[in-house]
Amino acid sequence: MEQIIFYIIVAIIVVDFIAQRWLDILNTFNKVRPLPAEVENYYDEKRYLKAQHYKRANDRMGLLGSSLSFAAILVLLLSGGFGWLDSFWRQYTDHEILLSLLFLGSLALVSQILGLPLALYRTFNIEERFGFNRTTPATFFTDMLKGWVLAIILGGGLISVIIWLYQIAGSYFWVIAWLVITMVMIFLNMFYSSLIVPLFNKQTPLEDGPLREKIQKFAQDQGFKLDNIFVIDGSKRSAKSNAYFSGLGPRKRIVLFDTLIDRHSDEELVAVLAHEIGHYKKKHILIHTGTGIIQTGIFLFAFQQFLEYPAFSRALGADQASFHMGMLAFGLLITPVNFLLTVLGNILSRKFEYQADAFAANTYSANALGMALKKLAAHNLSNLYPHPAYVKAYYSHPPILKRLQFLKKQGNISMQEPSKPKKND
């Protein structure tokens, strides 16, 4: 039985790797087309060519990273490495929680070490070469250390609680664990921007002035109570621009990257904010949170049934069943399910993006939002022609040209020369 399970796991990993790399190849070698008229005032031929080179550089790096991860997992499986690591730590402790933390922590550390050279190359070569990187080596390694500390405290703490519940809760384990994880998800949703983000970035309230007044007026017109508008120092790490909405209820806030404010007119910024408010008004955040909670409950129920069979742990080379080996085997076996859920989640997310675009167009300005999207695409060197299959599998947002075509149906989008950015790209 263990051998059959082992072969199934190996087959799943191999098929998943081939399928995802096939999508990557389709996207990498998708036909390059002439510069589209929709963005020709924002790109010149030189910048359009630069965007293609940026895409190819990232594609090559992504292929190398995924290949190394695939090779590492395959080597650990075929050599019995997972079982060896389990036996190694059992020499020093038989405490189930500590054993699981040491085992999973070791795998996480190996993954970090293998990925570190690629992360350094991506940041200090690719991003630097294309004019995006503003991260210093000191910031890079400080961020990495902070990430480890957070993973140990939050990840390690949550895993410890889950294993403890498994030991004491019996058949009710999945229900109680579901409630605990749900509370953690809601807590992080509400307080992520106020507790986690400040560890890495400085957030300051948007200063009084015309932009804040326009944003507050729009929010008030839409019956949207918004007191928390913050600017984040994204330029500390990258020249790329972004904005996001976070939190629930009274803890909701909108965050603008300083790089976004530097490059866009007030009208464009209000349109971007209108899009983010649209997500809230259409209850997209609640729907995403709700579907995540439901999926977690289903997975925990299946996981509890799964743990009843020691053969899954032994299939990975362990001498005896354990929570961490069962969790690892479960995670590998449901890889296709996770991929399917990712695809379905992205389909829903793209639908929500169109709805938020429609909200911004109908309540504020399709033209202002269209101009903002064009500037963002040009500055961030976005891929204008991703392969349709790749989009369906991986894109949480519709491609820029699809969004512009959609906005044309909502209102007129000007093709005139763009207003001059506040700072040069």
Secondary structure as the mmCIF struct_conf table of DSSP 4:
data_model
#
loop_
_struct_conf.conf_type_id
_struct_conf.id
_struct_conf.beg_label_comp_id
_struct_conf.beg_label_asym_id
_struct_conf.beg_label_seq_id
_struct_conf.end_label_comp_id
_struct_conf.end_label_asym_id
_struct_conf.end_label_seq_id
HELX_RH_AL_P HELX_RH_AL_P1 GLU A 2 THR A 28
TURN_TY1_P TURN_TY1_P1 PHE A 29 PHE A 29
HELX_LH_PP_P HELX_LH_PP_P1 ASN A 30 VAL A 32
HELX_LH_PP_P HELX_LH_PP_P2 PRO A 34 PRO A 36
HELX_RH_3T_P HELX_RH_3T_P1 ALA A 37 VAL A 39
TURN_TY1_P TURN_TY1_P2 GLU A 40 TYR A 42
HELX_RH_AL_P HELX_RH_AL_P2 GLU A 45 SER A 79
TURN_TY1_P TURN_TY1_P3 GLY A 80 GLY A 80
HELX_RH_AL_P HELX_RH_AL_P3 GLY A 81 ARG A 90
TURN_TY1_P TURN_TY1_P4 GLN A 91 TYR A 92
HELX_RH_AL_P HELX_RH_AL_P4 GLU A 96 TYR A 121
HELX_RH_PI_P HELX_RH_PI_P1 ARG A 122 ILE A 126
HELX_RH_AL_P HELX_RH_AL_P5 GLU A 127 ARG A 129
TURN_TY1_P TURN_TY1_P5 PHE A 130 GLY A 131
STRN STRN1 ASN A 133 ASN A 133
HELX_RH_AL_P HELX_RH_AL_P6 PRO A 137 LEU A 150
HELX_RH_PI_P HELX_RH_PI_P2 ALA A 151 GLY A 155
HELX_RH_AL_P HELX_RH_AL_P7 GLY A 156 ALA A 169
HELX_RH_3T_P HELX_RH_3T_P2 GLY A 170 TYR A 172
HELX_RH_AL_P HELX_RH_AL_P8 PHE A 173 PHE A 191
HELX_RH_PI_P HELX_RH_PI_P3 TYR A 192 ILE A 196
HELX_RH_3T_P HELX_RH_3T_P3 VAL A 197 LEU A 199
TURN_TY1_P TURN_TY1_P6 PHE A 200 PHE A 200
STRN STRN2 GLN A 203 PRO A 205
HELX_LH_PP_P HELX_LH_PP_P3 LEU A 206 GLU A 207
BEND BEND1 ASP A 208 GLY A 209
HELX_RH_AL_P HELX_RH_AL_P9 PRO A 210 ASP A 221
TURN_TY1_P TURN_TY1_P7 GLN A 222 GLY A 223
STRN STRN3 ILE A 229 ILE A 232
HELX_RH_3T_P HELX_RH_3T_P4 GLY A 234 LYS A 236
TURN_TY1_P TURN_TY1_P8 ARG A 237 ARG A 237
STRN STRN4 SER A 238 SER A 238
BEND BEND2 ALA A 239 ALA A 239
STRN STRN5 ALA A 243 SER A 246
BEND BEND3 LEU A 248 LEU A 248
HELX_RH_3T_P HELX_RH_3T_P5 GLY A 249 ARG A 251
STRN STRN6 ARG A 253 PHE A 257
HELX_RH_AL_P HELX_RH_AL_P10 ASP A 258 ARG A 263
BEND BEND4 HIS A 264 HIS A 264
HELX_RH_AL_P HELX_RH_AL_P11 ASP A 266 LYS A 281
TURN_TY1_P TURN_TY1_P9 LYS A 282 LYS A 283
HELX_RH_AL_P HELX_RH_AL_P12 HIS A 284 LEU A 307
TURN_TY1_P TURN_TY1_P10 GLU A 308 GLU A 308
TURN_TY1_P TURN_TY1_P11 PRO A 310 PRO A 310
HELX_RH_AL_P HELX_RH_AL_P13 ALA A 311 ARG A 314
TURN_TY1_P TURN_TY1_P12 ALA A 315 GLY A 317
BEND BEND5 ASP A 319 GLN A 320
HELX_RH_AL_P HELX_RH_AL_P14 PHE A 323 LEU A 333
TURN_TY1_P TURN_TY1_P13 ILE A 334 ILE A 334
HELX_RH_AL_P HELX_RH_AL_P15 THR A 335 ALA A 360
HELX_RH_PI_P HELX_RH_PI_P4 ALA A 361 SER A 365
HELX_RH_AL_P HELX_RH_AL_P16 ALA A 366 HIS A 379
TURN_TY1_P TURN_TY1_P14 ASN A 380 LEU A 381
BEND BEND6 LEU A 384 TYR A 385
HELX_RH_AL_P HELX_RH_AL_P17 PRO A 388 TYR A 394
BEND BEND7 SER A 396 HIS A 397
HELX_RH_AL_P HELX_RH_AL_P18 ILE A 400 GLN A 410
BEND BEND8 GLY A 411 GLY A 411
BEND BEND9 GLN A 416 GLN A 416
HELX_LH_PP_P HELX_LH_PP_P4 GLU A 417 PRO A 421
BEND BEND10 LYS A 422 LYS A 423
#
